[in-house]
Amino acid sequence: MQDLLEFIQELKQSNIKELVDNRIREFQELGEKESNEIFKELCFCIMTANCSAEMCIRVQDEIGDDFLTLQEAELAKCLKKVKYRFYNKRANYIDVSRKYKDNIKKIINSYENENELRNWLVKNIKGLGYKEASHFLRNIGFKNLAIIDFHIIDLLIKNKLIDEKPKSLSKTKYLQIEEILKKMAGELNLTLGELDLYLWYMETGKILK
């Protein structure tokens, strides 16, 4: 673990810190926008399961406001046209979630506890697990939830912070790994949202979202 902490400390002293800080600021600004803009970010996070962030960013840019209005079949056609793999299933997830598009900000603001808000999202937004719900909340300015996928798990295994890759990420296992990341973030004086960006930079050389 010490080597990992030291490497991230070095990144914090480099120009990567400015990239991370800028991205966090962008997330906070997005969270202050109206419900429709926040809903489009929710659509992005619905699409990210088993798909790269870069692909989903490209799809989000292509579809834009059509996430708000296209009927399910038309949205599926558009997703297929831009070569998004799970076009039928995710078009359905987005379509059934549109009942929240005008009041998603009000729902978010009604929660004081971000863990309870994440639980609401997992329960009510089709296609969101703990990773995707955490990703969405981080991307609209929440800072203390971990985005855990198997890339992060591989990094933790490599640094001997967990013993082996779990066969699946149950809620219990997710929260256990989140506690490990919380401890790491605390030692680095980072939020979990910031730590995720540094870890992803280590894995990919990029600061995305």
C-alpha positions in Angstrom: 0.0 0.0 0.0 2.8 2.4 0.8 4.1 2.4 -2.7 0.7 3.3 -4.0 0.2 6.1 -1.5 3.6 7.5 -2.4 2.9 7.4 -6.1 -0.4 9.3 -5.7 1.3 11.8 -3.4 3.7 12.4 -6.3 0.8 12.9 -8.7 -0.7 15.4 -6.3 2.5 17.5 -6.7 2.4 17.4 -10.4 0.3 19.0 -13.1 -2.2 16.1 -12.7 -3.6 17.8 -9.6 -4.8 20.7 -11.7 -6.5 18.3 -14.1 -8.2 16.6 -11.2 -9.2 19.8 -9.5 -10.7 21.1 -12.8 -12.7 18.0 -13.3 -14.1 18.1 -9.7 -15.1 21.7 -10.3 -16.9 20.7 -13.5 -18.8 18.0 -11.6 -19.9 20.5 -9.0 -21.1 22.9 -11.7 -23.1 20.2 -13.4 -24.8 19.4 -10.1 -26.0 23.0 -9.9 -27.8 22.8 -13.3 -31.4 22.0 -14.0 -33.0 18.6 -13.8 -32.8 17.9 -17.6 -29.0 18.4 -17.6 -28.6 16.2 -14.6 -30.8 13.5 -16.2 -28.6 13.4 -19.3 -25.7 12.6 -17.0 -27.8 9.9 -15.4 -28.2 8.5 -19.0 -24.5 8.5 -19.4 -24.0 6.5 -16.2 -26.7 4.0 -17.2 -24.7 3.4 -20.4 -21.4 2.8 -18.6 -22.0 -0.7 -17.3 -19.7 -3.0 -19.3 -18.8 -0.2 -21.6 -15.8 2.2 -21.7 -16.1 5.8 -20.5 -14.7 7.0 -23.7 -17.4 5.3 -25.8 -20.1 6.5 -23.5 -18.8 10.1 -23.6 -18.9 9.9 -27.4 -22.4 8.5 -27.4 -23.5 11.2 -24.9 -22.2 13.9 -27.2 -23.9 12.4 -30.2 -27.3 11.9 -28.6 -27.4 15.0 -26.5 -30.9 16.4 -25.8 -32.5 13.4 -27.6 -32.0 11.4 -24.4 -34.9 13.6 -23.0 -37.4 13.1 -25.8 -36.8 10.1 -28.2 -39.2 7.2 -27.8 -37.5 3.9 -26.8 -37.4 2.4 -30.3 -36.0 5.6 -31.8 -33.4 5.9 -29.1 -32.4 2.3 -29.6 -31.9 3.1 -33.3 -29.7 6.1 -32.5 -27.6 4.1 -30.0 -27.1 1.4 -32.6 -26.2 3.9 -35.3 -23.4 5.3 -33.1 -22.2 1.7 -32.5 -23.2 1.5 -28.8 -23.4 -2.2 -28.1 -26.4 -2.6 -25.7 -28.7 -0.4 -27.6 -32.0 -2.1 -26.9 -31.5 -2.8 -23.2 -30.1 0.7 -22.3 -32.7 2.5 -24.4 -35.3 0.7 -22.3 -33.6 1.6 -19.1 -33.4 5.3 -20.1 -37.0 5.4 -21.3 -38.4 4.0 -18.1 -36.3 6.4 -16.0 -37.7 9.4 -17.8 -40.5 9.7 -15.3 -37.8 11.3 -13.1 -36.2 13.6 -15.6 -38.1 16.7 -14.6 -37.7 16.3 -10.8 -34.4 14.3 -10.4 -32.8 17.4 -8.9 -35.6 17.8 -6.4 -35.2 14.2 -5.4 -31.5 14.5 -5.1 -31.8 17.6 -2.9 -34.3 15.9 -0.7 -31.6 13.6 0.7 -29.1 14.8 3.3 -27.3 11.5 3.4 -25.5 10.5 0.1 -25.5 6.8 1.1 -29.3 6.9 1.4 -29.5 8.7 -1.9 -27.3 6.1 -3.6 -29.6 3.4 -2.2 -32.6 5.2 -3.7 -31.0 5.3 -7.1 -30.1 1.6 -7.1 -33.7 0.8 -6.1 -35.5 3.1 -8.5 -33.3 3.7 -11.6 -33.3 0.6 -13.8 -29.8 -0.4 -14.8 -28.0 1.3 -11.9 -25.9 -0.8 -9.5 -23.7 0.6 -6.7 -20.9 1.4 -9.2 -23.1 3.3 -11.6 -25.0 5.1 -8.9 -21.8 6.2 -7.3 -20.4 7.3 -10.7 -23.5 9.4 -11.3 -23.4 11.1 -7.9 -19.7 11.8 -8.2 -20.3 13.3 -11.7 -22.8 15.8 -10.2 -20.6 16.9 -7.3 -20.9 14.3 -4.5 -17.4 13.5 -3.2 -17.6 10.7 -0.7 -18.7 7.6 -2.6 -16.3 5.1 -4.3 -16.7 4.0 -7.9 -15.6 0.4 -7.8 -15.1 -1.7 -10.9 -12.8 -4.6 -11.7 -10.0 -2.2 -12.9 -9.9 -0.7 -9.4 -10.2 -4.1 -7.8 -7.2 -5.3 -9.9 -5.2 -2.3 -8.7 -6.1 -3.1 -5.1 -5.1 -6.7 -5.5 -1.8 -5.7 -7.1 -1.1 -3.5 -4.1 -2.1 -6.2 -1.6 -5.1 -4.3 -0.3 -7.5 -7.1 -1.0 -6.7 -10.8 -1.4 -8.6 -11.8 -4.5 -11.0 -10.7 -7.1 -14.6 -11.3 -5.9 -16.8 -13.4 -8.2 -19.4 -10.6 -8.0 -19.8 -7.2 -6.4 -22.6 -7.7 -3.9 -23.7 -4.7 -1.9 -21.8 -6.1 1.1 -18.6 -6.6 -0.9 -18.9 -3.2 -2.5 -19.2 -1.5 0.9 -16.3 -3.5 2.3 -14.0 -2.3 -0.6 -15.3 1.2 -0.3 -14.1 1.2 3.3 -10.6 0.3 2.1 -10.7 3.2 -0.3 -12.0 5.6 2.3 -9.0 4.8 4.5 -6.7 5.4 1.6 -8.4 8.6 0.7 -8.1 9.7 4.3 -4.3 9.1 4.4 -3.9 11.1 1.2 -6.2 13.9 2.4 -8.4 13.3 -0.7 -12.1 12.8 -1.1 -13.2 9.5 -2.7 -14.2 11.4 -5.8 -10.7 12.8 -6.2 -9.0 9.5 -5.4 -11.0 7.8 -8.1 -9.6 10.2 -10.7 -6.0 9.7 -9.5 -6.5 5.9 -9.6 -8.0 6.1 -13.1 -5.1 8.2 -14.2 -2.7 5.5 -13.0 -4.6 2.9 -14.9 -5.3 4.8 -18.2 -3.2 7.9 -18.3 -6.4 10.0 -18.6 -8.6 12.1 -16.5 -12.1 11.5 -17.9 -15.4 11.3 -15.9 
